[in-house]
Amino acid sequence: MVLTPSNTPRLFRLVLSDPLRPSYSSGEKVSGLVQLEAAAPCRLTRLRVTAAGCARVERRGGSRRSRLQEVEYLKCEEEVRLEEELSADSENCFLLPPGKTFSFQFGFELPSPGHLVSSYRGKFGSVRYYIHAELQRPNQDALHCEQEFEVQEPLDVNQTHLLAPAAASKQKKVTCMFIPDGQVSISAQIDRRGYCEGEDIQINARFENTCSRIVVPKAAIICKHSFSVNGSTKELRQKLSAVRGNPIISGMCDMWQGRSIRVPKLQPTLRGCDIIKVDYTLMIYLHVPGSEKLVLELPLVIGTIPFSGVGSRTSSMSSQLQQLSEGPEGGGAAHAAAARLRWSRGRPRSWALYESRPVCSLPRPPTRWTRAL
């Protein structure tokens, strides 16, 4: 901030000790300098530095009145000792001489874990942290400047409850002009609930189609933003990375064995905030023409400390593949499914729909006869 009027410093700004640092966490120290420089002698009375942070949600109602709610998470003040660098006059005002830049140090230690929430910016709200400096002058309005900093609370996906698998199943009856037309179903499982940016989510799922239509299996990562003001909540849903499977004809089923979807660069799951929430789910669904899609959602937590285990993930994946492959027949069905998969790798693409395990009897693929010469 460069200022030129009388009795006003030409330079008044905040500089953090490490300007390139992306973020801070609970228990760490935020420090820096307040820099002052005058073009002509200035008289100052007080310099106060404050570290503050709050969550803020603002929404407009039907009458265009804005509704506002704030929750404070950080408020620390520090009085800077100007007398260490500047001399005082008879009226206890400090004289800032021209032609020299004066730097005054400040520092704040952030609260212990559990008292802060991560920085966030959204459509209807934000969680914001900043350093504010107030410079007071005799018989004049105070001068202000601010410097924002980011807070990112660590979220370790190696916690026991985030390493547990997530599984669910769902089915839906399909009708045509109020006439029953079979049903569709989904059974899905992922090896854990916690992931970080750049990791692959391995999806193991089984899709069954006994209706007369061709359905298409799909999956996507969904982000849900929730903003609360005075008991009223507004939710926004955003579809992120997505994958699509092969169409499934009537009377057939399909299986995803380790189908992967990569976690893109995302804002980690926001926890601990009373008025703003950021949650993620893995949505696995069947697109049914002429009917509402069948949707199944598995919970996800996007963290900052990536998955470190290897053996536990491998064994978990193996058990999930066995569970999804085995039917009432037991282990024999799993071997049969694996055999069909190996056999189908060398077959023409047009035969792919006949490779899946049938739900009801359908004609076998046509036999290709060779005319004898």
N, C-alpha and C positions, 0 to 999 in steps of 0.2 A: 504494500500500500504506500504510494508516494503522495505526500501532502505538501501544499505550498503556502496556505494562508498564514497570517502572522501568528506567532506563538504556537505554531503547529509543526511538529517534526516532519522533515521531508521523507523520512523512511520510518515506518512502523510495521513490523511484520513478525510472524512466528516461524521458526525453522526447527523441525524435528531433528534429533541427533542422527537418525538414520532415515533420510528421506525416501530411500529406495526399498525400505522394508515393507512387505505387502500387508502384514497384519500382526496384531498382538494377541496374547492370551491371558487368562486369569493369572494373577500373581506376578506378571512381568512389569517392568518399569517403563513408563513413557516419559521421555525427557527431551529437552531441546533448549532453544535460546529465543529470547525476545530481543530483537535488534532495533535500535533507535539511532537516528541520524538527523541532525538539524541543519538547515541552510542558514538560519539566523538563530541567535540565542533564544531558548525556550524555557519557560518556567513550568515545572511539573510538581504535582503534589502526591500522587500515588500510582502504583502499578500493581494490578492484581491479576493473577492467572488462575483459570478454573478449568478443570477436566470434567466433562459432562457427557452423559449418554442417556437416551430414552427411546422407547418405542412409541410411535405415533401413527394413529389411524384416522383418516378423514374421509367422510363420505357425504355426498349431497343427497338430501331428501327430495320428495316429490315437489315441495314448495321452494326448491332451490336453496334451502337452508342447509348449511354444512354442519355435520355432526362430527365432533372431535373428541378423541380420547387419547390420553398419554399415560405411559407408565415409565417412571424414572428408574434407571439401573446404576447410574454413576453420578456422583456430585462431590468433587474435592476442590478446595480452594487453597491458594498459596499467595502470601503477600511477598512481593519481590522487594528486596532491600536496596533501594536506590542509593542510599548513603554510601554503599560500598564503592560506587563508581563516580557519583556526582556530589558536588558540594552544595550545601544549603545556604540560603540567604537569611536575612533577619526575620522573615515571615514564615520560616520553616518550609519554603519551597525549594525544590531542587533545580539547579541550573544545568540545562543541556547545551553545552557549547557547540558551535558549528564546526563543520569540516572533519568530524571524526565519527566513526560508527561504534556505538557502545552495545555490548552484548550482555544480557542478564540471563543466568541459567534458571531453569525450573525442572521439576521432576515429580512424577506421581506414580505410586505403585498401585496397580489394579487390584481389585478385591480377589479373594480366594475363589477357587472353582465352586460353581453353583450359584453365584451371585450375578453373573453377566450372561447375556445371550449374544449370539453372533450378529454381526452387522447384516443388514438386509435392506433392499430397495424393491418395492413392488408398486403395483398400479394404485392401490388405495392406502398404502402405509409403508413405513420404513423403521429400521432400527439404526440409529445414527450416533456416532461418538465423535467428539471434537474437543480441541483445546481453544479456550476463549481468553483473550487478553483485554483488559480494560485500563486505559491510560487516562488518569484524571488530571485536569488543569485548573488553576484558580480562575473563578468567575467565567468559565467556559464549559461547554458540553464535553462529556468524556468521549474519548476515541475508542473504537473497538476493532478488533480483527480476530479471525478464526482460522483454525487449521484442523481439518478432519483427519481421523485415523481409523483404520479398520480393526475390528475385533473378530477373531475366528476361534471359537471354542473347539478344542479337539474332540472328535467323536471316533472312538476306536471300534471298528467292525469286528474285532476279534473277541468281543465280549461273548459270554456263553449264550445268552439269549438271542444274539444276532447270528450265531453259528448254527442255530437249530434250523432244520429244514422247514419249509412252508408248503403245505399241500391242501388241496380242496377239490371238490367235484360238484358238478351242477348239471341239471338236465332240464329240458323244456319240451312241452308238447306243442306240435305245430298243427294248425288247422287251415283249411281252405274253404272259405264261404261257410264257416261254422261247422265244417265236416272234419273229423279227425284225420290227420295226414301224417301219422307217425310222430317221432320225436328225434331230438338231437341231444348229445351229451358231451361233457368235457370232464376229464380227470387230469389234473396237472400237479406238478411238484417241482420245486427248486431246492438246491442243496443247502442254501442258507438265506438269511434275510438281509444281511449287511453287505454293502458293496461300496466301492469307491470309483472315482472317475477313471475310465480306461479299462476297467475290468469287464469280463464277459459273464453274463448270466446264462447258465445252462438250463434250458427248459426241457423237462421230460413230461410229455402229455399224450393223452389218447383221446381221439375225437371219433364219435360214432354218429352215423346218419342213417336213420330208418324212415325218413320222410321222402317224398317223391322229388325233392329239389336238389340241385347241386349246391353244396355249401362250401365255404372257403374259410380255413382256419387262419387266424392272425394273432399277433401279440404286439404290445406297445408298452413303453414306460410312461406312466401318467404322473404329472406333478399337480398337487392340489394346494392352492393358496387360500387360506381362510383369514378374513379380517373381521374383527368384532368391535362394535361400538354400542355401548349401553345395552348389552344383551342381544343386539341384532347382529347376525353373522352373514357375511357375503363370501361366497366360495367361487373361485375360478379354477377351471381344470385346463391343463395344457398337455397335449399329446406330444411326446418326444420321439425317441428312436422307435422304429417299428420293423417287424418282419412279417412275411406272408408265406403260407404254405400252399401246397397243391390242392386243387379242387377235389372234393370228395363226392362221388356220385351216390345215388340212392342205394341203400343196402350195404354200404361199405364203411370201413373205418380206416383211420390213419394214425400213425404214431410219430411223435417227435422224440428222438433219443439224443439228448444233448444239443438241441437246437439253440444256438447262441444269439444273444442280443447284447450289444456293447453299451456300456453306460457312458453317455457323452459328458462334456464339461457341464456340471450342474452346481447350483447352490446346494450345499449340504442340508440335510434335514434340520429344520429349525426347532429347537427344543427349549423349554423353559419360559417362553414368552406367553403372557396371559391374553394378549389381543391379536397376535399374529402367529399363524402356524403354517409350516411348509412340510407337507408329507408326500411320500411317493408310494405308488403301487405298480405292480406288474399286471396289466390287463391282458388276459387271454380270452379270445372270443371267437365265435363262429358267425360269419355273415350268412344270413338266411334270406334269399330273395323273397320279397313280398311279405316279410315278417320281421319283427324286432330281433336283433341279434342276441345270441346267448352270450352273456358276459360273466367271466369269473375273474376275481381280483385277488392277488397275493400281496401281502404287505412287504414293502422295501424300506430300508433305511440307508440313506446315502451318507457316508462318513468321510473323515479326513485322514484317518490312519488305515492303510490298506491291509487286506487279508495277508497273513504271514504263514499260515499252515499249508502243508502239502498233502501229508498222508491222510488227514481227516477228510479233506475234500474228495480225494480219490475214492476212499472207502464209501463215503456218502453217496457219490455218484453211482458207484457199482450197485449199492443196495436199492437206489431209486430205479435204475434200469431194470433190475430183477423184479421189483414190485410192480412196475407198469407193464412189463412183458408177460408176467405170469397171470394167467386167468384161473378159472376154477379147475382147469386141467392140471395145474401145478407146473413143475419145471419143464415138462415136455413141450408146453406151448412156447416157452422162452426159446428153446432150441429150435423149434419150428419157425418162429419169427426171425431168428438170426439166419437160419438157412434160406428163408425166402428173401431176406435182404441181400445176402451174398449172391443168390441166383439172379436177382433183379438188376444187379449192376451192369450186366452184360446184355440186357434185353433192350429192345427198342423203346423210345420214350412213350410211344402211343400205348404201350402195354402197362404203363405205371399204375393206372387205376385198378388193374386186375391183380396187382401184386399184394395189396393189403388184405388183411384177414377179413373175410366176409362176415356180415352180421346175419344175412339170410342168403339162401342159395341163389346163385346167379349163374348164367351160362359160362362155361370155361372159355378162355381165349380160343379163337379159331385155329385149327390145326393147319399148318401149311404143307400141302402135299407136293411132292416132286414127281413130275411125269417121267416115266421110264423111257429111255431112248431105245 
